[in-house]
Structure formats: C-alpha cells, structure tokens
Amino acid sequence: MRKATYQVLDEFSNAERAALQKAAQSDIRELEARLDRGRELLAAGLDPVYANLPGRLAHKEMPVFGRADMWPGDCIRRPANKVPGAWLCSFPADPRWNLLAREISFAMLNPQHPALQAAGIFVPPGTWGLSTTRAFGSAFNKLRVWADEQQMPADFGLWQVEDWQGFIAARAEITAPGSVRPMVAAVRHLILFSPVLTGVPTLEDPWPGQSASAVAQCPWTDELSTAAIAPEVWGPLLRAAWAYIDRFAPEILARHDHATQPKRERRMRTQGQLDALLEEWLADPGSRVPINAHLERTPDEGRPLWATLSREVSKSPNPSLFVPRSAAGRARRQRVELWIQQTGRTVSQSPRQRKDHAVEVRSRQRLSPAEQDEILLRWLDAPANLIPLRSPDTQTGEPAEPDWNEVARLVYEAEYSDALSLGGSHHRAAARRAWVRQVVASAPERTRPVDTSQTPRMVRAACYVWVAALTAMRDSEIFEITRGAVTQYYGAPAVASRQVKHDGSRPRSRWWITEAVAQAIAVAEALSRHDTRVFGAINPALGDGFRPVRDIADFITLVNANRHLTGLDEIPAGLVRPHMFRKTMAVIAAQEPDGEIALGIQLKHAARRALANRTTLAYGKPGARWAKEFDNQLQTVAAKKLATLLQARRAGQTIAVGPGAARFHAGLDRVNKAVEQSISLRAQIADERLEITLLREEFADLHLGTINHYLWNAPTTECQNQLPPDQRGTTPLLGACQPARCRNSVLTLAHERIWRMEEADLVEFLKKKPSRPLREQAANRLSEVRATNVQFDKVKESI
C-alpha cells in the first residue's frame, strides 16, 4: 500500500507532494486519536453492558464493562424456559482473552456505541441479543483453547489464513457442520471489531466473499434439521397423555390438594385473617405475652418478644406477624401493647427458656439444620430403609438419580420438607444429597425404583405433551403461558402467551386451541405452585422444577411400566424432544385443505409473508415414515367413500360415467366377487370392514377429487404426458385434468352438482355475447359439459 502511495506522489510537484503528505499525516493522527478515545471508553469499564437491550428491569442493577468474571442478565426479562445459569455472559480467566471476550461481547450488545462508530464500524441496532452473545463466548473460548494447544502467537496480526482455517478444520473433525458455523461467526466477530480491540491490529477476513455456512461446509437447504416424532410413537404417546389428563388427573389432583392444603392455607393467609388470629389469641384467658427477662447487654429488657409471640399466634415458624416495617405489623404491636396495659398478662422468659420454647416450636413446625442432618443419617444407617431411584434417562444416557421428593417424605415423615432442596441452604442440602448418593453407590441393594405412576409430575408431563402436540407452540412459548391465559380469539378458544423467538420485545400472541387443550392447561395450572406460570414447579422448595426432556422420558417409561394397570398401549422406543412436537403437528396439519395458510398463522410465520410459504412448507414436509402413514390413511378414506358405491354396484346399478367408468366398474365387480367367495372370512369380520380392506387393495391408485375421481395409470395420463419427460411425476395433476376426455377420469353422481353449475355458468356467459374467440371456446366447453350431463341423466334413469 505504501509503494502505491509513493508512486502516486511522484506524479505531483514537491509542493503538492508536501501538502498531501501533511494532510495524510493529519488524517492518520486524527484517526489514531479517535481510536484511542474509543479504546478509553471501553477500557474505562463504566459503561452498562445491557443498556441497549429490550426488556430491561428498572429495579435490577445492571453489570458494567469493568466486571471481569461474568455479566448476569438479571436486569433483563428472562425467557421462562431458561434457567438463570443460561442467562449470562461468562468470560475466561486468562487476562488477555478475558479482555478480548468482554470487548467483543460489549460491541455485540451495543453495536451503535460511539467507540465503534468512531472506528467506522456501523451495525444496525438489535443485531445481536444476550443469547447470541453468550453463544459467541462459548465459541470464542474454544478458539482460546485451540490457540493455546497449538501455541499460536499472541499477536493475531501474525496469524495466516491457514491458521484460521486450521481452527475451523479442527472443529469440523469433532463436531457436525452445523456446530462449526458458530465458530466461523466468532472469528468474524473478532475481525469485525478488531479496530477497537486492545492489542489487536486491524484484521482482514480470511474467507472473503464466503458465507459462514459455506466455510463450515454446511450448505443452506429448505429441509429442516428438526425431525418429526415417528408415527408409531406419536399415537400411543398422545393417547397416554390424554388418559392421564382426562382419567387419572382428577384423583391425583384431589390427593395432592389434600396433602398440601394446610401449608397452602398458611401461606395464603390475608392480613385480615392474621388480624383475626391475633384477636382470637388475645381473647383466650390463658394467653400470656412473653417478655424479655435478660438482665444484661440488651436495651430490650421488659419488652415483648415479638418473634416468639408471632410463632405462638400464627402457629407458623415464620415470625412475620409483628414486623415493624409494615403498617399492619406496627398496628398489631400497638394492639398488643394496649392489651398488656389493660390486662397485665405477661410472662418473663430468660434466654434459656426462649431456647427451650424455640425447640418446642420447631419440633411442631420445623426442624433445625442439625436435627435434619441427624435424622437423615439415622435413616441411612438402617439397612431396612430403601432409597427410591428415578428411572434412568435412556435418551440422554444419564444414570438413575434418587427421587429427592420421595426421599424427603420417607426420611422426615412429612408431605413437605426442604431438607434436600437446593433452593435454600444449598451447601447443607448438597451435603445431604452426597450422603444419600454414597449409600446408593456402596450398597446398590438398598435401592428400589420409585412408584411414579400417580405422581403430579407425570400429570404435568402429560399436560405439556398434549399442549405442545396440539398447539404447535415453541417450548419457550409454552413456558410463557400464565394463569388465566385461555381466552377467545375471533370467536374460537385460544391461549395467549409471549412469542420470544426473533423478537426481543416479546409480543403477546394467541394460538387457537381445542377444548381438550384448554382442559390440559387447566390441569397444569392447578398443579403449578408458581405465582404466574402454568408450567412451573409443583413443590418449589423440593427442587422439582419442570424439565421437559427429563419429564417426558420419565412419562414414557412410566406408561410402559404400568400398562398392565392402566390398559394403555406401549409407546415404542424413539426420540422425543420438545421441539419435535411442533414439527410433527405441522406435518399432520399440512395434509388438510388450506393447511399452509393455517400453519403460517399458528406457527407465527404469517408476520413475514414473503418467507412464510417457504418456511411453513419446510415445517409441513413429511418424512418417509409419515409419507407412508398418510398414503395408508388416504387409501382408507377413499375405500370408505367407495363402500356405498360398491353396494349399489352389487345391485347391478351403473354408478359411474366418464372415460374411465369401465375400469372403475370392473374393479368394483372384482371386489364384489371376492366378497361373495370369502364365506369363511365374512363370518369372522363385519361386511363393511371386509369391503374397505378389499377396496383399498383394488383401488390403491385412486385419487379423489371435487369434479372427478382419477384412476392413476401412467401410460394414459394426459396431464403428465404433456410435460417434458424430466418433469413428469407419479401423481395426477388434478388442476390440469380434462375429466371429459382423460381415459383415467371417473365421475359419480356426487360430482353432478358441479357439472350442472358449470353448464349454467356457460349458458349465462354466452348470453352476454362475448368476443368470437371466447364464444367459440365457451361453446366447445359447453358441448363437453352437456355430453357429460347427459350421461348423468342416463345413470339416474337406470336407478
């Protein structure tokens, strides 16, 4: 570049050359100053990282660039199907790579930052979100590991094209092409933002003119990578899910409500109910307000022990009845102090007495951590106590895990216990779980499979399967369903939820549903203990959060293990994942009339109609298994419609006209002959079922149409033979068919109404005196239609 610049300068005079050099040096100094200012802005570490993302929560603190370990996404509305650990950006510990990762991540989250624009980097706002930035961090960390293993130079300017390609080739050897594409994107992020990165020179794209898919050798295709659930799995799975929702759920819900009712009542007490409890306690003649009797080191001597009194009055371990921060708590304190002045009924308690009293209350309400440890260890020491294990996840390869809810119930002899929950005292619960796992590993004979046949968790899984299958909603959209979400949409039942994908604003949308789906949502809502969400934890303190992959696998295992009790069909082995329900329902719905339009609306593709057809058709395209299933169903439907015609033909009637009527009659006669000859078979199977079976075999190539039926025969098909040989297919083009002339066409009395209407339309058209070419064309068509209608008249006369 310098050589070319000097060649240009040689063409000018010395004065002109000096002026150009001075201007160039001034431009270079200005650019360097702008870059330095940009680096200073990033290095200052005071800029909030999520300031430009939608869905910010004002009451949450936002991390800044200077935080080096991670950037939690607590300040941004988190999708319901993401756990907090997946809603953050984390960075490597190495200082150099840590700074690079933070700078690139900051640039992705704030693409219109002044530092970027000063360096000539202009990116539209909202190009990347938190999920994409988190994915970049994962790919960038893999680049770091590879660079360390290969001992690559720290200066990226010394890397050659072969080095970048070597990283991509190394990833391609151990992962699929679709997983290599994010690695290419990570490299290009590094190159794009290199002008503002600390210690990185301006880099050039090693693959100019190539897309990330081309570099990763993952060519774009209309085919979706998502597979559909196999048809042999789909039917039994949905029937089992509906059985749990409709048949088993009422009893399970009743038992679950009975077990959790006392605690739920305590939790849902209103302020008025708490005030009533206090008045009831004060009205008791035996009530005494505990007074602090400590004589040293406290200014509270002689004052009521509010926490102790709260436990006594509310009969709850939570001492919140007299909290001074609330107006209600202060009012209750004044009420008690006035009552003391009026009655003087108090009782002094020393520290020892208060401790004994607290132990007594905990024995009735809640155990201390040390007591929980002691009870668990004592239970584990007893050889007769067996540890219940959940069924192993055969689809992910995860080993069997203790059922912590069931273990807690067995050990502490209570329906509810948080001793093994990871939500509260995490380190204590983790230690207790480690004790249980140690017994499982050392003494496998001390384990047993847990009986989950009637647990609410299985009902929740059944509800999810049913909703996901019959609404075609994404997993994130199902998780966003809140209480009271069932509504009306254009006069039909619908469910309202948030559309998370492709839209950071998360608009509220509606999906049409059936009454059965509304019932499943109601059951899931009754099970959930989450404040707003329908698919939430049943017992949050026990850590039984909803995990669709795990719960669906357990549900399938449960159904197969209890078939002798439930009478349900066995669910064959096959891959079942949450995102596969959407694809499978699209394949089924696409077979219905106008299915593409309905799918575009239900799948939320209608907002972008320019691409909706291509995207929706990709969802609705069946695989080999479903194509075979649909072929069998279409043959059965056609055979059922022909059953009435078969009976009329058996009586000697002429039931079809058209060029292919003779073939059609001959096929019906063969079926009637076979039925008459199968006396032993007719004695075992009903006549209609036998007829349908025989008609399916005889008319396997029959295609039903609105204006005619079509007996497919490749050599005589006019619609396909008019096409070039390389464009011909194996099915008729009913829209291009000429029913009155095609030798494969068959017309029955069910088609007569359409033909009569066409005759009337042609007559009316000719009365308007059209142009000569149109009149001749209409007259020729009218003669064909009238010739066909004459055949209909003859058929009706013979009946």
Buried (B, 14 or more C-beta within 10 A) or exposed (E): EEEEEEEEBEEEEEEEBEEBEEEEEEEEEEBEEBBEEBBEBBBEEEBBBBEBBEBBEEEEEBBBBEBBEEBBBBBBBBBBBBEEEEBBBBBBEEEEBBBBBBBBBBBBBBBBBEBBBBBEBEBEEBEBBBBBBBBBBEBBBBBBEBBEEEEBEEEBEEBEEEBBBBBBEBBBEEBEBEBBBBBBBBBBBBBBBBBBBEEBEEBEEBBEEEEBBBBBEBEEEEEBEBBBBBBBBBBBBBEBBBBBBBEBBEEBBEEBEEBBEEBEEBEEBEEEEBBEBBEEBBEEEEBBBBBBBBEEEEEEEEEBBBBBBBBBBBEBBEBBBBBEEEEBBEEBBEBBEEBBEEEEBEEBBEEEBBEEBBEEBBEEEBBEEEBBBEBBEEBBEEEEBBBBBBBBBEBEEEEBBBBBBBBBBBBBEBBBBBBBBBEEBEEBBEEBBEEBEEBBEEEEEBBEBBEBBBBBBBBBBBBBBBBBBBBBBBBBBBBBBBBEBBEEBEEEBBBBBBBBEEBEEBEEBBBBBEEBBBBBBBBBBBBBBBEEBBBBBBBBBBBBBBEBBBBBBBBBBBBBBBBEEBEBBEBEEBEBBBEBBBBBBBBBBBBEEEBBEBBBBBBBBBBEEEEBEEBBBBBBBBBEBBEEBBEEEBBBEBBBBBBBBBBBBBEEBBBBBBBBBEBBBEBBEEBBEBBEEBEEEBEEEEEEEBBBBBBBEBBBBBBBBEEBBBBBBEEBBBBBEEEEEEEBEEEBBBEEBEBBEBBBBBBBBBBBEBBBEBBEEBEEBBEEEEEEEEBEEBEEBBEBBEEBBEBBEEBEEEE
